[in-house]
Amino acid sequence: MARPALPDFPWDSLAPAKARAAAHPGGIVDLSVGTPVDPTPDVVTEALRSAADAPGYPQTYGTPGLREAVAGWFARRRGVPGLDPDGVLPTIGSKELVAWLPLLLGLGAGDVVAHPHVAYPTYDVGARLAGARPVKAGTVEELETAAAQAARDGGRLGLLWLNSPGNPTGAVLGVDALRELVDWARAHDVVVASDECYAELGWTPELDTTRGGLVPSVLDPRVSGGAVDGLLAVYSTSKQSNLAGYRAAFVAGDPALVRALLDLRKHAGMIVPWPVQVALRAAVSDDEHVAVQRERYRARREVLLTALTGAGFRVDESVAGLYLWSTRDEPGRETVADLAARGILVAPGDFYGPGAAQHVRVALTATDERIAQVAGRLA
């Protein structure tokens, strides 16, 4: 069997810039990946320790208590009341679900997976792993074109990826925009999967949960009409709870779709370890540690935003999430090289599509001390 043709892993191309930044006398400030650096909350580590004795196999479906906790989180934090716990499934981080979802949904040669124009590379990779064709589409008109081409090729447009808040741009799709896309997808029998991993990190008043705001979910009744058929929301606790090393995430929505994913994942052994399931339940049941972490990121964001704009950058979108989508209206690789000479490593926009080649993505994920170093070096 021929191996699917995959793009080069984009971060490998950053090695020279990383080496140059590391040579700075003050050391490197790595704002390229977005890896959490703050401690894992005690409420989570204590839960993990309590489950350390785990001689038996865990449940692929997750325990009823975990699935009920996730449903409660959606009601409490995302404006999605009454979510059926049968429509919840823990995953080994969110990236594996993104990468394998087209294959798990049965898509293949001739089929199409649509994703945003400026996007996390794994949406593209997941389509290729299934043998399907990735297509950039963000409007109903573009989706119509993609569906028509897929039909001519003897396939179908089977999956539409949404990403809100977006990575890398930090843009948020409003209720009306989400509803329009969902309505079109349902009318054309297209599954909608919405990657919402940054939803707890909204920075404007209308998006900030601490100020009564909300980042809309694809499962929000205002979007879904109160029914979740054909819809999946993907979420990770890596960002909100500093759990990137735990690989603790979940997918939720249409119980029939979740059951189909579950059946295949049982065969493939795609199981979240029992101690991680216990930790995940603790993470989604406690809001206090999320509020603490959000304020850490808020403070770092303000320092970086001031430093970047003072150094001649324009920050676009970036109303939610862990990144500042920044440009000096020059090729992003030139910006990367210039910042590397100052000991600062960022991600070039071309990682996320050719239309983003004049931007760089600047992560908020460094300690307060290193963030202060950025401000000093840019000044």
N, C-alpha and C positions, 0 to 999 in steps of 0.2 A: 504493500500500500504506500502510495506516494505521500510524503510529509507535506502538509499544507504550507504554502509560501507565506511566511510571516515577515513583517518589517523588522529591521534591527531594533534591539532594545534601546530606546532613546537615551537613557541615562549613561550608557557606555560612552557616548560621544562627548560627555562632559568631563572625561578624565583629565585632559590637558588643562582645562580651566580650574578644575579642582586642585590639581597639583600646584598651579600658580597661586591660587588663593591660600593654600596651605603654607606656602613659602613666605607669606606676609609676616613681618616681625611680631605682630600681635596675634598671629594664628588665624585660622579660618573661621568665618561665621557662615555656617552652611544653612542657607534658606532655600535650598533647591528642592528638597523632597517633601517636606511637610511631616517629618517624623516627630511625634510627641516627645517632649523631653521632661515633662513634669512627673512627679511621683504618681503611681497608680493609687487611687483612693483607698483608705483603710477599709471602708465598707466592702470593697471588692476583694482585697487581699485576704481579709478575714473569711469571707465566703469561700474563697479558693482553698484556704487551709482547712476549712471544715469539711471539704469534700476530697481531701487528699487520699483517703483510703478508698480506692475505686477499682476493686479487682474484677468487676464484671463489665460486660459491654454496655455502653450507653445507648439510649434510644435515638435513632436517626431523626425521629419526629420531634425530639425534645420532650421534656416532661410536661404534663398538663399544667403544673404550676408555672413553668417558664413561659408557656404559650399564653396563659392567662395574664401573666405579668406584662408581656409585650402588648397584649390587647389593652390592658389598663394604661400603659404608657401612651398608646395612640389616642386614647380618650382624654388623657390628662394633659398631654404635651402637644398633640398634633391636630386637635379638633376633629377627631374621628371616633365618635361614640359607637358602641355596640359592635365592634369588630369581632367576628367569630374566631375564637382561639383555634378552631380547626383550620383556619386560613393563615397560620403562622408556622414557619419552619426555620430553625436555627441553621446558620451556614458557617463555614470555616473562613471567617472574614467575608467581606463583600466582594473582593476582587475575584475569588474563585467562582462565585455565582454569576458575576458579570461575564467572565470568560467562557463559562460552560452553558449558560442559559440557552443560547440558540440551539446547541446540540441537544440539550435536554428537552427542548420543545419540538424536536423532530425536524428542524430545518436542515436543508442540505443544498445540493447542486441546483442552481436555477433560482433558488429563493433569495430574498433580500432582507437585510437587517438595516433599518434606518437609525441614524444617530445624529446628534447635533453637529453643526459645522465645525465649531471649535470645541474639542472634546478630549476627554480622558482616552488614551490610546487603546485601552482594553475592549471598548465597544467594537472597534474595528477588528481586533485580534480574535474576539469571540466569534464573530461572523466567519472569519477565515478558518478557524478550527473546525467549524461545522461544515465547511465546504460551501457556505453561502457567500453572498456578495455584500459587503458593507457599502452603504450609500449615505451621503450627508443630506439630511432633510430636516427642516425645522418649521415648515409651513404646510398648510393643507395643499397648496398648489404643488409644492415639491413632492409631497407624499403621493399625490395623484400621478405625477410623472413617474415616480419610482415604481408604483404599483403597476402602471401600464407597461413599463419596460419588463418587469418581472413576469407578467402574463405572457408577453411576446416571447420570452425565453423559456416558457413552459413551467415557470415557478410561480411564487407568490411573495408578496410583502408580508412576512409573518410576524415580525417583531419591530416595535418602535421603542427605542430608548429615549427617555427624557432624563435630564440631569438638572435638578433644581433644589438647592443652590448649585450653580454650575462650577465645575472644576475644569479649567483654571480661572474662569472669568469672575466668579462670584455673583453672576446674574441670577435673578429669581423670576420664575414664571408665575404670573398672577392667576387668580381663579378663572378669569375669562379665557385666557390663553390656554390654560390646561383643559378647560371644559371643551373648547373648540377641537383640540387635538383628540381628546378622548371620544367625543361624539363621532368624529370622522373614523377613528380606528374601529370603534364598535360597528359602525355601518359597513365596514369592509373586512370584518372578522380578523383584525390585527390585534395581537396582544400588546398591551402597553406596559412597559416596565420603567419605573421612575426611580432613579438613583438619587436618594435624598440624604446622603450621609452627613451633610453639613447643616441640617435643618435647625439644630439647636443654637447655631451661631449666626443669628441675624443681627445686623448692626444699626439699621434704621428703626425709628419708633414703631413703624407698622409691622416690622419683622422680628422685633426683639421680644421674646417671651417675658423678660423681666419688666417690660414696659407695657404689657398687655397686647403685644403684637403676636404674629404667627406667620411662619413660612408655610404656605399652603401645600398640602400633600395631594397626590393623585387620588388618594382614598377619601379625601374631604368630601362630605355630602354635597357641598356646593359645586364640586367638580364632577363627582360620580353620579349625582342624582340619587344617592342613598343606596346604590347597588354597586358591588365591587366586581361583577363579572367582567372577565377579560383584563383585569388590572392587577399589577403587582407593584409594591413599594419595597425598595431595598434600603437597608439601614445598617450602619456599623457603629459600634461604641468606641472605636479607636480614637476618634476625635473628641467626643464629648467627655470620655472617661479615661483617657490615656491608656487604652487597652490594645494598642496596635500589636503588641507581642502576644496577646491572648488569642487573636483571630476570632473575635466574638461578634457575630453579626446575625442578621435574620432577613428573611423575605416574608412579606405578608400581603394578603389581599384575597383574591378569588380562591375559595377552598377547593374547587375542582382542579384548578391549575396547580395549587400547592400539593394536592394529593398525587397528581401526575408526576410532579418533580420528586416527591417523596418516594414513590415506587421505584424510580430509576436510581435515586441516590442510595437506596437500600442495597440494590444490586452492586453499585459501584463502591460501596464502603465509604461514602462521603458523610462522615459522622463527626459532629462536634464533640470533643471529649467531655466526659461527665463533669470534671471539676470546672471546666470552662462554662458549661451550661449553668452551673450553680453561680459562678461569678457573674455571668450575663444577667441572670435573674436579679441579682443584687444591684447591678448597675442600672437596669431600667426601672427598678423600684425606688430608687433614691434620687431625688432632684437636687438636694443640697450640694453635693459634690460637683454637679454639672454647673450650677450657678457660680461656684468658686472658680472653676476652670474658665468659664466664659469671661469672668472679670479679669483674669490673668491675660487672656488673649485680647480683651478690649484695651487694656493698658499698653500692651506691646504694639497693637495696631495703631494706636494714636501716636506713639513714638516714631514708628516706621513711616506712617503717612506724612507726618510733619517733615521728617528727614528727606523723604523722596521728593515731595513737592518743592521743598527748599532747594533741592539739587537739580531742579529743572525737569522732573518727571511729571507726567500726567497719569493719574490713576483712574482707569475706566471701570465701570460696573462696580464690582467689589462691595456690594451691599450686604453680603453674607459670606460665610465660609472662612477659611484659614489663609487666604492669599490676597495680595494686592496686585491687580492686573495692571502692569505699569509700562509706560513707553516714553521714549524721548523722540519718537518719530524718526527712528533710525533702525537699521537691521538689528534684530534682537541679539544675534550672535556678537555684534560689536558691543552692545550693552553688556553682555555676559563677560566679554574679555576685559572691558574697562572696570567693571566691578570686581572681577577676579584680581586685578592688579591692586585693588584696595583690600584684598582679603575677604571679599564677600562673594559667595557663590549663589547664583539664582538659576532658575530653569528658563531656557529660551522658549519663546512662544511657538516656534515651529515644531516642538514636540506634540502640539495639540492641533496641528493642521496648517497648511500653507497660508491660509488667510490670517494667521496670527503671528506672522514672521517678524513684525515690528514691535512685539510686546515681549516682556519677560514676566514670569510668575515669581513673586516674592512671598515666601512663607512666613507666618508669624511664629513658627515653631523653633524658637531658640530661647535660651534663658534670658532673664531680664538683663543680666550683665552683658551678654553677647549682643542683645538688641541695642543696648546703649552704645556698644562699640560701633555698630552700624551708623548710628546718628553722628558719632564723632568722626568717623572716616568719611562720610559723605559731606560733612561740613567743611 
